[in-house]
């Protein structure tokens, strides 16, 4: 697999507005990756499910 395909990261943390990545509390920010797009999506889903009881916690797939 080429390294250029691993350009996706998962960013997780607490948000003031869980529907807006720009409201991420930087002190809670954690990045995971790099991954392929599919791996990043699966990781984000896993993190969201693990934190399902925390309404303000979200995980986002981003590319760099």
Buried (B, 14 or more C-beta within 10 A) or exposed (E): EEEEEBBBBBBBBBBEEBEEEEBBEEEEEEEBBBBBEEBBBBBBEEBBEEBEEEEBBBBBBBEE
